[in-house]
Amino acid sequence: MALTLRHKLKVTDYLKACVRKLIYTLVAVFPRSNHKAVFGSYKDSFSDNSKYLYLHWQHNQFIRAIWISGNKDVVRQRTEFGQEAYYRWSPKGIFHCLSAKYYFYNSYIGDINQWFANGATKINLWHGLPMKKIEFDINNGPMAEVFNPQCRLNQFKQWLISHQQLIKPDLMLSPSPLMDDIFSSAFRLFPTNINDSVTDFPPNIGAHSTELASDNTQSSALVRAGNPRTDYYHSYPKQQTDLGYLINDSVTGTNSSSVTPPQYILYAPSWRDNKQQNNPYLQAFDWQKLSDHLVQNNQILLLRLHPNEIALAADFVDFPNIVNISHLEDVYGILGQIHLLITDYSSLFIDALPLDTAICFYRFDEQDYLQDCRDMYEYANKLPEFAPICESFEQLLEQLQPQAISGQTELYRQVYKDVSQQFWGKDGINRGSAFSALETALKQQR
């Protein structure tokens, strides 16, 4: 009997995976240049930590920095700015992926090229200090099937198909002992020099070690530093995004004649990775009532949905003073100008802590979210209350009063500072930059 289309696709996927594994193994012999680094980001965007490290090294010429993307528009834009960038599958793109000593990425080597990374030093800059469990710490939800499959057959399938997810990085940045523990566990960067890469079959990727790095046994794969995305605008403050460029008064209803500048509120919820069918934000907000409040109080809500949920914004962006910025590459160019950050389970608030930005957590679906999505890390459930937590729209609206926003930082000042130190260490933003830390690490490797 002929194979169905579904089965044909499965066979094709496995054949492609086998070819990819073979190529990945063979390219390890390709000579690589210590003076060249390739960069990329998830969904072929130009964003996040790798973006800011790339921009910095384009500026100071520490190393030859090359952006790789599967999006030709991104490549064209970088080229127009006089920066070096290539399409992933162009001859030059392939050559540089094969010959660069360093891979800098935000999620997985596929941000650059998951076929040709073997033999390069892989630096995973990651895309946030996590509250939800990540990678090998995930024990429920859809991603648990990738990182912790329950039988040997499924382990083999994931080793073959989930190729890039199971590649252990050679280097990561960590700002504090707390994050040392998290990253060491989630990425299996335990304090050892043994090469236990999960790319060596047979993998034991269902097992999970409980060994964690302490302050005195930090993994050699961890470099004490903040993130390029949070350090960049300290080094280049004039590069911040002009909020006026994002706001159109005639559309939002902002009173341009007002002598008082508006308060800017950023709503950046976490991705709900439980494959739900409905738009959860339609029931979580009374969008008309919210818009009326914003207009009345000279406030502007900047709506930033997760890249995997951008399409959901179309249901509620046609209201005055609600501006959809989900199309932006990231929000770090505006984060220092925001008066209030509203989020839920997203780690974005951690990046806002050193800025003394007022924070509010709107967790309208906490019970369902925690049941259907990934678990939270234990420390996240033990954080002291350093910002208001709202479970209903009415509670949120109270926290959006201008006086509530203005007085929040003072109200929570000491505990806010304590929580910030937990994530960023006692040195906080006074620590050396991620740029200098990485430059030192690369010089030592050379």
KARAQUI-V361215 format. One record per residue. N is the residue number from 1. PHI is phi in whole degrees, 0 to 359 (none if undefined). NEAR is the number of other C-alpha atoms within 10 Angstrom. Layout:
# KARAQUI-V361215
<<N/PHI/NEAR> <N/PHI/NEAR>>
This chain:
# KARAQUI-V361215
<<1/none/3> <2/294/6> <3/291/9> <4/289/9> <5/301/9> <6/300/9> <7/291/11> <8/300/12> <9/297/12> <10/296/12> <11/299/13> <12/299/12> <13/298/14> <14/290/15> <15/296/14> <16/298/14> <17/297/19> <18/295/14> <19/297/13> <20/299/18> <21/298/18> <22/295/12> <23/297/16> <24/301/17> <25/291/16> <26/288/14> <27/288/17> <28/298/15> <29/274/10> <30/289/13> <31/293/13> <32/235/19> <33/270/14> <34/292/18> <35/254/14> <36/222/18> <37/227/24> <38/249/28> <39/228/27> <40/196/32> <41/218/26> <42/296/19> <43/57/15> <44/59/19> <45/276/20> <46/249/25> <47/201/20> <48/67/25> <49/301/29> <50/295/29> <51/301/23> <52/285/21> <53/292/23> <54/301/26> <55/298/17> <56/297/18> <57/284/17> <58/294/17> <59/283/11> <60/261/8> <61/58/11> <62/297/13> <63/211/15> <64/288/16> <65/255/25> <66/233/24> <67/271/28> <68/242/31> <69/210/27> <70/271/20> <71/256/15> <72/294/15> <73/293/13> <74/297/19> <75/299/22> <76/297/16> <77/297/13> <78/296/17> <79/296/14> <80/296/11> <81/275/8> <82/79/10> <83/253/18> <84/276/18> <85/207/24> <86/218/26> <87/293/20> <88/307/24> <89/256/14> <90/282/12> <91/305/10> <92/290/14> <93/299/21> <94/296/17> <95/300/13> <96/289/22> <97/293/29> <98/279/24> <99/248/21> <100/279/25> <101/285/21> <102/238/23> <103/248/27> <104/246/30> <105/216/26> <106/260/23> <107/225/21> <108/221/26> <109/300/28> <110/295/21> <111/303/24> <112/250/28> <113/195/23> <114/281/19> <115/274/23> <116/245/25> <117/276/26> <118/296/22> <119/101/20> <120/272/24> <121/279/20> <122/258/21> <123/250/25> <124/269/22> <125/279/23> <126/53/20> <127/229/19> <128/153/18> <129/272/21> <130/278/19> <131/253/20> <132/282/19> <133/297/19> <134/236/21> <135/50/18> <136/289/23> <137/274/23> <138/289/22> <139/236/17> <140/207/15> <141/86/16> <142/301/15> <143/286/18> <144/296/18> <145/294/16> <146/281/23> <147/268/25> <148/223/22> <149/295/20> <150/260/14> <151/217/10> <152/297/14> <153/297/10> <154/293/16> <155/298/22> <156/295/17> <157/301/15> <158/291/20> <159/301/26> <160/278/21> <161/275/20> <162/271/15> <163/303/22> <164/289/19> <165/295/19> <166/257/22> <167/275/20> <168/281/20> <169/289/21> <170/273/17> <171/208/20> <172/217/24> <173/262/23> <174/217/27> <175/272/25> <176/200/21> <177/303/20> <178/302/18> <179/287/21> <180/305/26> <181/297/20> <182/298/22> <183/292/28> <184/299/23> <185/285/21> <186/292/19> <187/249/18> <188/57/24> <189/261/28> <190/288/26> <191/290/18> <192/206/13> <193/261/10> <194/288/7> <195/277/9> <196/248/13> <197/304/15> <198/285/17> <199/283/16> <200/274/11> <201/271/10> <202/273/11> <203/276/17> <204/249/15> <205/278/21> <206/273/17> <207/279/12> <208/219/14> <209/286/11> <210/263/10> <211/290/13> <212/235/20> <213/280/23> <214/262/15> <215/298/12> <216/263/8> <217/234/13> <218/299/21> <219/301/23> <220/294/14> <221/276/21> <222/253/22> <223/245/20> <224/287/22> <225/189/24> <226/280/24> <227/249/25> <228/305/23> <229/292/24> <230/270/23> <231/270/20> <232/301/23> <233/281/18> <234/287/14> <235/278/12> <236/228/10> <237/299/11> <238/286/10> <239/272/12> <240/300/17> <241/291/16> <242/284/12> <243/297/13> <244/300/8> <245/291/7> <246/277/13> <247/256/18> <248/249/14> <249/302/13> <250/293/11> <251/270/13> <252/278/19> <253/87/18> <254/294/22> <255/281/16> <256/290/13> <257/275/7> <258/294/9> <259/281/7> <260/265/9> <261/295/12> <262/290/18> <263/274/20> <264/258/20> <265/241/23> <266/254/24> <267/254/21> <268/228/23> <269/283/23> <270/283/19> <271/287/15> <272/269/17> <273/270/15> <274/259/16> <275/57/10> <276/288/9> <277/267/6> <278/264/9> <279/279/13> <280/290/13> <281/277/15> <282/291/13> <283/271/11> <284/282/15> <285/230/17> <286/265/13> <287/295/20> <288/293/13> <289/295/11> <290/297/21> <291/298/21> <292/300/13> <293/298/17> <294/296/27> <295/296/18> <296/297/13> <297/253/15> <298/54/19> <299/237/23> <300/232/23> <301/264/23> <302/265/21> <303/262/21> <304/234/23> <305/274/20> <306/302/18> <307/308/16> <308/279/12> <309/234/16> <310/306/14> <311/298/12> <312/293/16> <313/294/19> <314/299/9> <315/281/11> <316/210/17> <317/262/14> <318/270/16> <319/238/16> <320/303/21> <321/69/28> <322/245/24> <323/243/22> <324/278/21> <325/245/21> <326/295/19> <327/282/12> <328/296/15> <329/301/14> <330/196/20> <331/250/19> <332/289/23> <333/285/20> <334/243/16> <335/302/22> <336/287/20> <337/252/18> <338/274/18> <339/274/19> <340/213/26> <341/253/24> <342/253/25> <343/216/21> <344/226/23> <345/242/22> <346/290/19> <347/278/18> <348/302/23> <349/300/23> <350/296/18> <351/292/21> <352/276/20> <353/303/19> <354/294/18> <355/269/15> <356/59/16> <357/281/20> <358/296/26> <359/231/27> <360/221/23> <361/259/21> <362/249/22> <363/245/20> <364/285/20> <365/227/14> <366/303/13> <367/297/9> <368/293/10> <369/298/16> <370/291/16> <371/281/13> <372/263/17> <373/258/20> <374/297/23> <375/290/18> <376/270/17> <377/294/16> <378/301/11> <379/297/9> <380/295/13> <381/281/9> <382/251/8> <383/296/12> <384/293/11> <385/284/11> <386/249/21> <387/201/17> <388/298/16> <389/242/19> <390/248/18> <391/246/15> <392/226/14> <393/296/18> <394/297/12> <395/296/13> <396/297/21> <397/300/15> <398/297/13> <399/285/21> <400/271/21> <401/298/14> <402/307/17> <403/291/10> <404/293/13> <405/294/21> <406/296/15> <407/267/11> <408/291/19> <409/300/19> <410/292/12> <411/297/13> <412/252/15> <413/307/13> <414/291/12> <415/291/15> <416/300/21> <417/296/16> <418/298/16> <419/294/17> <420/301/22> <421/294/18> <422/298/16> <423/278/21> <424/257/26> <425/80/21> <426/291/15> <427/283/11> <428/54/18> <429/285/18> <430/279/7> <431/295/15> <432/303/14> <433/289/19> <434/299/24> <435/297/22> <436/293/11> <437/296/16> <438/290/20> <439/297/14> <440/296/12> <441/297/13> <442/290/15> <443/296/9> <444/294/8> <445/293/9> <446/290/7>>
